Amino acid sequence: MLWGERDAYAAPEYADRIGAVTGARVVRLDCGHWWQRERPEASAEAFAAFWGGIEH
């Protein structure tokens, strides 16, 4: 899961709890709630790493 460190709607601790319950890896980005808009390059890098290094 991708989560913004400064998410004004849901604190990053929620991501940690959800990750622990579901077994999901949590990636925290230095941004707010809209990580895909605020940090598109970092988001793409996180997805590429998850999918096994797909070139973008």
N, CA, C and O atoms as a Tripos MOL2 file, in Angstrom:
@<TRIPOS>MOLECULE
protein
  224   223    56     0     0
PROTEIN
NO_CHARGES

@<TRIPOS>ATOM
      1 N           0.8250   -1.1460    0.0000 N.3       1 MET1
      2 CA          0.0000    0.0000    0.0000 C.3       1 MET1
      3 C           0.8850    1.2300    0.0000 C.2       1 MET1
      4 O           1.9360    1.2610    0.6420 O.2       1 MET1
      5 N           0.4510    2.2280   -0.7200 N.am      2 LEU2
      6 CA          1.1380    3.5170   -0.7020 C.3       2 LEU2
      7 C           0.3520    4.4450    0.2180 C.2       2 LEU2
      8 O          -0.8790    4.4570    0.2060 O.2       2 LEU2
      9 N           1.0800    5.2180    1.0130 N.am      3 TRP3
     10 CA          0.4200    6.0950    1.9770 C.3       3 TRP3
     11 C           1.2370    7.3540    2.1230 C.2       3 TRP3
     12 O           2.4670    7.3020    2.1210 O.2       3 TRP3
     13 N           0.5780    8.4750    2.2490 N.am      4 GLY4
     14 CA          1.2520    9.7470    2.4530 C.3       4 GLY4
     15 C           1.5690    9.9830    3.9220 C.2       4 GLY4
     16 O           0.7000    9.8380    4.7810 O.2       4 GLY4
     17 N           2.7980   10.3420    4.2040 N.am      5 GLU5
     18 CA          3.2150   10.6300    5.5790 C.3       5 GLU5
     19 C           2.4030   11.7690    6.2020 C.2       5 GLU5
     20 O           2.1820   11.7870    7.4130 O.2       5 GLU5
     21 N           1.9640   12.7100    5.3790 N.am      6 ARG6
     22 CA          1.2210   13.8700    5.9010 C.3       6 ARG6
     23 C          -0.2390   13.8260    5.4850 C.2       6 ARG6
     24 O          -0.8490   14.8690    5.2520 O.2       6 ARG6
     25 N          -0.8060   12.6300    5.3880 N.am      7 ASP7
     26 CA         -2.2040   12.4700    5.0010 C.3       7 ASP7
     27 C          -3.0930   13.1470    6.0390 C.2       7 ASP7
     28 O          -3.0810   12.7670    7.2100 O.2       7 ASP7
     29 N          -3.8590   14.1430    5.6180 N.am      8 ALA8
     30 CA         -4.7240   14.8900    6.5290 C.3       8 ALA8
     31 C          -6.0110   14.1320    6.8540 C.2       8 ALA8
     32 O          -6.7160   14.4880    7.7980 O.2       8 ALA8
     33 N          -6.3170   13.1040    6.0890 N.am      9 TYR9
     34 CA         -7.5600   12.3500    6.2760 C.3       9 TYR9
     35 C          -7.3690   11.1050    7.1310 C.2       9 TYR9
     36 O          -8.2490   10.7480    7.9140 O.2       9 TYR9
     37 N          -6.2390   10.4510    6.9870 N.am     10 ALA10
     38 CA         -5.9670    9.2250    7.7470 C.3      10 ALA10
     39 C          -4.4700    9.1590    8.0570 C.2      10 ALA10
     40 O          -3.6320    9.1850    7.1550 O.2      10 ALA10
     41 N          -4.1610    9.0760    9.3210 N.am     11 ALA11
     42 CA         -2.7560    9.0570    9.7620 C.3      11 ALA11
     43 C          -2.0340    7.8300    9.2140 C.2      11 ALA11
     44 O          -2.6550    6.7920    8.9830 O.2      11 ALA11
     45 N          -0.7230    7.9480    9.0060 N.am     12 PRO12
     46 CA          0.0440    6.8280    8.4730 C.3      12 PRO12
     47 C           0.0010    5.5840    9.3510 C.2      12 PRO12
     48 O           0.2440    4.4800    8.8660 O.2      12 PRO12
     49 N          -0.3020    5.7450   10.6210 N.am     13 GLU13
     50 CA         -0.4080    4.5870   11.5060 C.3      13 GLU13
     51 C          -1.5140    3.6360   11.0530 C.2      13 GLU13
     52 O          -1.4440    2.4330   11.3020 O.2      13 GLU13
     53 N          -2.5320    4.1770   10.3900 N.am     14 TYR14
     54 CA         -3.5870    3.3130    9.8340 C.3      14 TYR14
     55 C          -3.0070    2.3790    8.7820 C.2      14 TYR14
     56 O          -3.3770    1.2070    8.7130 O.2      14 TYR14
     57 N          -2.1080    2.8930    7.9720 N.am     15 ALA15
     58 CA         -1.4740    2.0540    6.9530 C.3      15 ALA15
     59 C          -0.7090    0.9170    7.5990 C.2      15 ALA15
     60 O          -0.7600   -0.2230    7.1350 O.2      15 ALA15
     61 N           0.0040    1.2330    8.6790 N.am     16 ASP16
     62 CA          0.7590    0.2020    9.3830 C.3      16 ASP16
     63 C          -0.1660   -0.8790    9.9410 C.2      16 ASP16
     64 O           0.1380   -2.0690    9.8610 O.2      16 ASP16
     65 N          -1.2800   -0.4610   10.4980 N.am     17 ARG17
     66 CA         -2.2350   -1.4240   11.0610 C.3      17 ARG17
     67 C          -2.8720   -2.2740    9.9720 C.2      17 ARG17
     68 O          -3.0050   -3.4880   10.1280 O.2      17 ARG17
     69 N          -3.2650   -1.6440    8.8750 N.am     18 ILE18
     70 CA         -3.8600   -2.3920    7.7640 C.3      18 ILE18
     71 C          -2.8400   -3.3610    7.1720 C.2      18 ILE18
     72 O          -3.1680   -4.5070    6.8670 O.2      18 ILE18
     73 N          -1.6090   -2.8960    7.0130 N.am     19 GLY19
     74 CA         -0.5510   -3.7500    6.4950 C.3      19 GLY19
     75 C          -0.3020   -4.9550    7.3880 C.2      19 GLY19
     76 O          -0.0980   -6.0670    6.9020 O.2      19 GLY19
     77 N          -0.3190   -4.7290    8.6990 N.am     20 ALA20
     78 CA         -0.0880   -5.8250    9.6360 C.3      20 ALA20
     79 C          -1.2080   -6.8620    9.5660 C.2      20 ALA20
     80 O          -0.9480   -8.0630    9.6340 O.2      20 ALA20
     81 N          -2.4360   -6.4080    9.4310 N.am     21 VAL21
     82 CA         -3.5760   -7.3280    9.3830 C.3      21 VAL21
     83 C          -3.6260   -8.0890    8.0640 C.2      21 VAL21
     84 O          -3.9350   -9.2800    8.0490 O.2      21 VAL21
     85 N          -3.3280   -7.4150    6.9630 N.am     22 THR22
     86 CA         -3.4610   -8.0370    5.6390 C.3      22 THR22
     87 C          -2.1790   -8.6520    5.1070 C.2      22 THR22
     88 O          -2.2060   -9.4140    4.1400 O.2      22 THR22
     89 N          -1.0510   -8.3220    5.7360 N.am     23 GLY23
     90 CA          0.2290   -8.8030    5.2320 C.3      23 GLY23
     91 C           0.7570   -7.9760    4.0740 C.2      23 GLY23
     92 O           1.6950   -8.3890    3.3920 O.2      23 GLY23
     93 N           0.1600   -6.8070    3.8440 N.am     24 ALA24
     94 CA          0.5850   -5.9350    2.7480 C.3      24 ALA24
     95 C           1.8360   -5.1600    3.1320 C.2      24 ALA24
     96 O           2.0160   -4.7790    4.2890 O.2      24 ALA24
     97 N           2.6900   -4.9340    2.1550 N.am     25 ARG25
     98 CA          3.8510   -4.0700    2.3580 C.3      25 ARG25
     99 C           3.3630   -2.6220    2.3140 C.2      25 ARG25
    100 O           2.5450   -2.2700    1.4650 O.2      25 ARG25
    101 N           3.8500   -1.8020    3.2030 N.am     26 VAL26
    102 CA          3.4550   -0.3980    3.2750 C.3      26 VAL26
    103 C           4.6320    0.4660    2.8350 C.2      26 VAL26
    104 O           5.7440    0.3280    3.3450 O.2      26 VAL26
    105 N           4.3710    1.3540    1.8870 N.am     27 VAL27
    106 CA          5.3680    2.3230    1.4380 C.3      27 VAL27
    107 C           4.8190    3.6970    1.7760 C.2      27 VAL27
    108 O           3.7700    4.1020    1.2770 O.2      27 VAL27
    109 N           5.5440    4.4090    2.6310 N.am     28 ARG28
    110 CA          5.1400    5.7660    3.0120 C.3      28 ARG28
    111 C           5.8890    6.7650    2.1410 C.2      28 ARG28
    112 O           7.1100    6.7040    2.0030 O.2      28 ARG28
    113 N           5.1370    7.6760    1.5620 N.am     29 LEU29
    114 CA          5.7300    8.7060    0.7140 C.3      29 LEU29
    115 C           5.6610   10.0560    1.4240 C.2      29 LEU29
    116 O           4.7650   10.2900    2.2350 O.2      29 LEU29
    117 N           6.5880   10.9230    1.1220 N.am     30 ASP30
    118 CA          6.6230   12.2570    1.7170 C.3      30 ASP30
    119 C           5.6370   13.1580    0.9890 C.2      30 ASP30
    120 O           6.0100   13.9460    0.1200 O.2      30 ASP30
    121 N           4.3550   13.0200    1.3700 N.am     31 CYS31
    122 CA          3.2970   13.8050    0.7350 C.3      31 CYS31
    123 C           2.0310   13.6780    1.5750 C.2      31 CYS31
    124 O           2.0420   13.0920    2.6580 O.2      31 CYS31
    125 N           0.9450   14.2380    1.0560 N.am     32 GLY32
    126 CA         -0.3380   14.1740    1.7330 C.3      32 GLY32
    127 C          -1.1750   13.0000    1.2420 C.2      32 GLY32
    128 O          -0.6510   11.9400    0.8990 O.2      32 GLY32
    129 N          -2.4780   13.2120    1.2170 N.am     33 HIS33
    130 CA         -3.4280   12.1600    0.8880 C.3      33 HIS33
    131 C          -3.3610   11.7120   -0.5720 C.2      33 HIS33
    132 O          -3.5200   10.5280   -0.8670 O.2      33 HIS33
    133 N          -3.1300   12.6430   -1.4720 N.am     34 TRP34
    134 CA         -3.1980   12.3370   -2.9140 C.3      34 TRP34
    135 C          -1.8110   12.0040   -3.4510 C.2      34 TRP34
    136 O          -1.2920   12.7140   -4.3120 O.2      34 TRP34
    137 N          -1.2070   10.9240   -2.9460 N.am     35 TRP35
    138 CA          0.1610   10.5390   -3.3050 C.3      35 TRP35
    139 C           0.3460   10.3760   -4.7970 C.2      35 TRP35
    140 O           1.4040   10.7280   -5.3210 O.2      35 TRP35
    141 N          -0.6500    9.8530   -5.5040 N.am     36 GLN36
    142 CA         -0.5040    9.6280   -6.9430 C.3      36 GLN36
    143 C          -0.3850   10.9430   -7.7140 C.2      36 GLN36
    144 O           0.1900   10.9730   -8.8020 O.2      36 GLN36
    145 N          -0.9100   11.9940   -7.1740 N.am     37 ARG37
    146 CA         -0.8180   13.3030   -7.8140 C.3      37 ARG37
    147 C           0.3780   14.1130   -7.2970 C.2      37 ARG37
    148 O           1.0450   14.8200   -8.0530 O.2      37 ARG37
    149 N           0.6250   13.9900   -6.0020 N.am     38 GLU38
    150 CA          1.6920   14.7640   -5.3820 C.3      38 GLU38
    151 C           3.0850   14.1990   -5.6650 C.2      38 GLU38
    152 O           4.0480   14.9580   -5.7790 O.2      38 GLU38
    153 N           3.1970   12.8980   -5.7770 N.am     39 ARG39
    154 CA          4.4920   12.2460   -5.9630 C.3      39 ARG39
    155 C           4.3980   11.1730   -7.0410 C.2      39 ARG39
    156 O           4.6240    9.9990   -6.7490 O.2      39 ARG39
    157 N           4.0680   11.5430   -8.2910 N.am     40 PRO40
    158 CA          3.8700   10.5320   -9.3330 C.3      40 PRO40
    159 C           5.1130    9.6960   -9.6340 C.2      40 PRO40
    160 O           5.0070    8.4990   -9.8990 O.2      40 PRO40
    161 N           6.2910   10.3240   -9.5950 N.am     41 GLU41
    162 CA          7.5080    9.5650   -9.8900 C.3      41 GLU41
    163 C           7.7910    8.5320   -8.8040 C.2      41 GLU41
    164 O           8.1110    7.3800   -9.0980 O.2      41 GLU41
    165 N           7.6700    8.9530   -7.5460 N.am     42 ALA42
    166 CA          7.9010    8.0290   -6.4320 C.3      42 ALA42
    167 C           6.8560    6.9200   -6.4260 C.2      42 ALA42
    168 O           7.1630    5.7730   -6.1020 O.2      42 ALA42
    169 N           5.6260    7.2630   -6.7830 N.am     43 SER43
    170 CA          4.5650    6.2510   -6.8720 C.3      43 SER43
    171 C           4.8910    5.2300   -7.9480 C.2      43 SER43
    172 O           4.7540    4.0260   -7.7280 O.2      43 SER43
    173 N           5.3200    5.7010   -9.1030 N.am     44 ALA44
    174 CA          5.6670    4.8000  -10.2080 C.3      44 ALA44
    175 C           6.8370    3.9000   -9.8210 C.2      44 ALA44
    176 O           6.8470    2.7170  -10.1620 O.2      44 ALA44
    177 N           7.8190    4.4490   -9.1130 N.am     45 GLU45
    178 CA          8.9560    3.6440   -8.6730 C.3      45 GLU45
    179 C           8.5200    2.5560   -7.6930 C.2      45 GLU45
    180 O           9.0080    1.4280   -7.7610 O.2      45 GLU45
    181 N           7.6100    2.8880   -6.7910 N.am     46 ALA46
    182 CA          7.1160    1.9000   -5.8300 C.3      46 ALA46
    183 C           6.3550    0.7940   -6.5480 C.2      46 ALA46
    184 O           6.5200   -0.3800   -6.2200 O.2      46 ALA46
    185 N           5.5250    1.1510   -7.5220 N.am     47 PHE47
    186 CA          4.7990    0.1390   -8.2930 C.3      47 PHE47
    187 C           5.7650   -0.7300   -9.0940 C.2      47 PHE47
    188 O           5.6060   -1.9500   -9.1360 O.2      47 PHE47
    189 N           6.7560   -0.1220   -9.7230 N.am     48 ALA48
    190 CA          7.7250   -0.8860  -10.5140 C.3      48 ALA48
    191 C           8.4880   -1.8710   -9.6310 C.2      48 ALA48
    192 O           8.7270   -3.0090  -10.0350 O.2      48 ALA48
    193 N           8.8700   -1.4410   -8.4320 N.am     49 ALA49
    194 CA          9.5770   -2.3390   -7.5170 C.3      49 ALA49
    195 C           8.6670   -3.4960   -7.1060 C.2      49 ALA49
    196 O           9.1200   -4.6360   -7.0040 O.2      49 ALA49
    197 N           7.4020   -3.2100   -6.8720 N.am     50 PHE50
    198 CA          6.4550   -4.2570   -6.4930 C.3      50 PHE50
    199 C           6.2460   -5.2540   -7.6260 C.2      50 PHE50
    200 O           6.1710   -6.4620   -7.3980 O.2      50 PHE50
    201 N           6.1530   -4.7360   -8.8520 N.am     51 TRP51
    202 CA          5.8990   -5.6000  -10.0150 C.3      51 TRP51
    203 C           7.1620   -6.2520  -10.5510 C.2      51 TRP51
    204 O           7.1120   -6.9340  -11.5750 O.2      51 TRP51
    205 N           8.2760   -6.0620   -9.8920 N.am     52 GLY52
    206 CA          9.4910   -6.7380  -10.2880 C.3      52 GLY52
    207 C          10.3830   -5.9510  -11.2270 C.2      52 GLY52
    208 O          11.0530   -6.5300  -12.0820 O.2      52 GLY52
    209 N          10.3970   -4.6410  -11.0750 N.am     53 GLY53
    210 CA         11.3430   -3.8380  -11.8390 C.3      53 GLY53
    211 C          10.9450   -3.5880  -13.2780 C.2      53 GLY53
    212 O          11.8110   -3.5100  -14.1490 O.2      53 GLY53
    213 N           9.6650   -3.4620  -13.5460 N.am     54 ILE54
    214 CA          9.2130   -3.1160  -14.9090 C.3      54 ILE54
    215 C           9.7730   -1.7420  -15.2710 C.2      54 ILE54
    216 O           9.6570   -0.7940  -14.4930 O.2      54 ILE54
    217 N          10.3670   -1.6400  -16.4280 N.am     55 GLU55
    218 CA         10.9200   -0.3520  -16.8830 C.3      55 GLU55
    219 C           9.7860    0.6130  -17.1980 C.2      55 GLU55
    220 O           8.7480    0.2110  -17.7250 O.2      55 GLU55
    221 N           9.9830    1.8680  -16.8790 N.am     56 HIS56
    222 CA          8.9990    2.8990  -17.1970 C.3      56 HIS56
    223 C           9.6440    4.0770  -17.8580 C.2      56 HIS56
    224 O           8.9630    5.0440  -18.1970 O.2      56 HIS56
@<TRIPOS>BOND
     1     1     2 1
     2     2     3 1
     3     3     4 2
     4     3     5 am
     5     5     6 1
     6     6     7 1
     7     7     8 2
     8     7     9 am
     9     9    10 1
    10    10    11 1
    11    11    12 2
    12    11    13 am
    13    13    14 1
    14    14    15 1
    15    15    16 2
    16    15    17 am
    17    17    18 1
    18    18    19 1
    19    19    20 2
    20    19    21 am
    21    21    22 1
    22    22    23 1
    23    23    24 2
    24    23    25 am
    25    25    26 1
    26    26    27 1
    27    27    28 2
    28    27    29 am
    29    29    30 1
    30    30    31 1
    31    31    32 2
    32    31    33 am
    33    33    34 1
    34    34    35 1
    35    35    36 2
    36    35    37 am
    37    37    38 1
    38    38    39 1
    39    39    40 2
    40    39    41 am
    41    41    42 1
    42    42    43 1
    43    43    44 2
    44    43    45 am
    45    45    46 1
    46    46    47 1
    47    47    48 2
    48    47    49 am
    49    49    50 1
    50    50    51 1
    51    51    52 2
    52    51    53 am
    53    53    54 1
    54    54    55 1
    55    55    56 2
    56    55    57 am
    57    57    58 1
    58    58    59 1
    59    59    60 2
    60    59    61 am
    61    61    62 1
    62    62    63 1
    63    63    64 2
    64    63    65 am
    65    65    66 1
    66    66    67 1
    67    67    68 2
    68    67    69 am
    69    69    70 1
    70    70    71 1
    71    71    72 2
    72    71    73 am
    73    73    74 1
    74    74    75 1
    75    75    76 2
    76    75    77 am
    77    77    78 1
    78    78    79 1
    79    79    80 2
    80    79    81 am
    81    81    82 1
    82    82    83 1
    83    83    84 2
    84    83    85 am
    85    85    86 1
    86    86    87 1
    87    87    88 2
    88    87    89 am
    89    89    90 1
    90    90    91 1
    91    91    92 2
    92    91    93 am
    93    93    94 1
    94    94    95 1
    95    95    96 2
    96    95    97 am
    97    97    98 1
    98    98    99 1
    99    99   100 2
   100    99   101 am
   101   101   102 1
   102   102   103 1
   103   103   104 2
   104   103   105 am
   105   105   106 1
   106   106   107 1
   107   107   108 2
   108   107   109 am
   109   109   110 1
   110   110   111 1
   111   111   112 2
   112   111   113 am
   113   113   114 1
   114   114   115 1
   115   115   116 2
   116   115   117 am
   117   117   118 1
   118   118   119 1
   119   119   120 2
   120   119   121 am
   121   121   122 1
   122   122   123 1
   123   123   124 2
   124   123   125 am
   125   125   126 1
   126   126   127 1
   127   127   128 2
   128   127   129 am
   129   129   130 1
   130   130   131 1
   131   131   132 2
   132   131   133 am
   133   133   134 1
   134   134   135 1
   135   135   136 2
   136   135   137 am
   137   137   138 1
   138   138   139 1
   139   139   140 2
   140   139   141 am
   141   141   142 1
   142   142   143 1
   143   143   144 2
   144   143   145 am
   145   145   146 1
   146   146   147 1
   147   147   148 2
   148   147   149 am
   149   149   150 1
   150   150   151 1
   151   151   152 2
   152   151   153 am
   153   153   154 1
   154   154   155 1
   155   155   156 2
   156   155   157 am
   157   157   158 1
   158   158   159 1
   159   159   160 2
   160   159   161 am
   161   161   162 1
   162   162   163 1
   163   163   164 2
   164   163   165 am
   165   165   166 1
   166   166   167 1
   167   167   168 2
   168   167   169 am
   169   169   170 1
   170   170   171 1
   171   171   172 2
   172   171   173 am
   173   173   174 1
   174   174   175 1
   175   175   176 2
   176   175   177 am
   177   177   178 1
   178   178   179 1
   179   179   180 2
   180   179   181 am
   181   181   182 1
   182   182   183 1
   183   183   184 2
   184   183   185 am
   185   185   186 1
   186   186   187 1
   187   187   188 2
   188   187   189 am
   189   189   190 1
   190   190   191 1
   191   191   192 2
   192   191   193 am
   193   193   194 1
   194   194   195 1
   195   195   196 2
   196   195   197 am
   197   197   198 1
   198   198   199 1
   199   199   200 2
   200   199   201 am
   201   201   202 1
   202   202   203 1
   203   203   204 2
   204   203   205 am
   205   205   206 1
   206   206   207 1
   207   207   208 2
   208   207   209 am
   209   209   210 1
   210   210   211 1
   211   211   212 2
   212   211   213 am
   213   213   214 1
   214   214   215 1
   215   215   216 2
   216   215   217 am
   217   217   218 1
   218   218   219 1
   219   219   220 2
   220   219   221 am
   221   221   222 1
   222   222   223 1
   223   223   224 2
@<TRIPOS>SUBSTRUCTURE
     1 MET1         2 RESIDUE 1 A MET
     2 LEU2         6 RESIDUE 1 A LEU
     3 TRP3        10 RESIDUE 1 A TRP
     4 GLY4        14 RESIDUE 1 A GLY
     5 GLU5        18 RESIDUE 1 A GLU
     6 ARG6        22 RESIDUE 1 A ARG
     7 ASP7        26 RESIDUE 1 A ASP
     8 ALA8        30 RESIDUE 1 A ALA
     9 TYR9        34 RESIDUE 1 A TYR
    10 ALA10       38 RESIDUE 1 A ALA
    11 ALA11       42 RESIDUE 1 A ALA
    12 PRO12       46 RESIDUE 1 A PRO
    13 GLU13       50 RESIDUE 1 A GLU
    14 TYR14       54 RESIDUE 1 A TYR
    15 ALA15       58 RESIDUE 1 A ALA
    16 ASP16       62 RESIDUE 1 A ASP
    17 ARG17       66 RESIDUE 1 A ARG
    18 ILE18       70 RESIDUE 1 A ILE
    19 GLY19       74 RESIDUE 1 A GLY
    20 ALA20       78 RESIDUE 1 A ALA
    21 VAL21       82 RESIDUE 1 A VAL
    22 THR22       86 RESIDUE 1 A THR
    23 GLY23       90 RESIDUE 1 A GLY
    24 ALA24       94 RESIDUE 1 A ALA
    25 ARG25       98 RESIDUE 1 A ARG
    26 VAL26      102 RESIDUE 1 A VAL
    27 VAL27      106 RESIDUE 1 A VAL
    28 ARG28      110 RESIDUE 1 A ARG
    29 LEU29      114 RESIDUE 1 A LEU
    30 ASP30      118 RESIDUE 1 A ASP
    31 CYS31      122 RESIDUE 1 A CYS
    32 GLY32      126 RESIDUE 1 A GLY
    33 HIS33      130 RESIDUE 1 A HIS
    34 TRP34      134 RESIDUE 1 A TRP
    35 TRP35      138 RESIDUE 1 A TRP
    36 GLN36      142 RESIDUE 1 A GLN
    37 ARG37      146 RESIDUE 1 A ARG
    38 GLU38      150 RESIDUE 1 A GLU
    39 ARG39      154 RESIDUE 1 A ARG
    40 PRO40      158 RESIDUE 1 A PRO
    41 GLU41      162 RESIDUE 1 A GLU
    42 ALA42      166 RESIDUE 1 A ALA
    43 SER43      170 RESIDUE 1 A SER
    44 ALA44      174 RESIDUE 1 A ALA
    45 GLU45      178 RESIDUE 1 A GLU
    46 ALA46      182 RESIDUE 1 A ALA
    47 PHE47      186 RESIDUE 1 A PHE
    48 ALA48      190 RESIDUE 1 A ALA
    49 ALA49      194 RESIDUE 1 A ALA
    50 PHE50      198 RESIDUE 1 A PHE
    51 TRP51      202 RESIDUE 1 A TRP
    52 GLY52      206 RESIDUE 1 A GLY
    53 GLY53      210 RESIDUE 1 A GLY
    54 ILE54      214 RESIDUE 1 A ILE
    55 GLU55      218 RESIDUE 1 A GLU
    56 HIS56      222 RESIDUE 1 A HIS
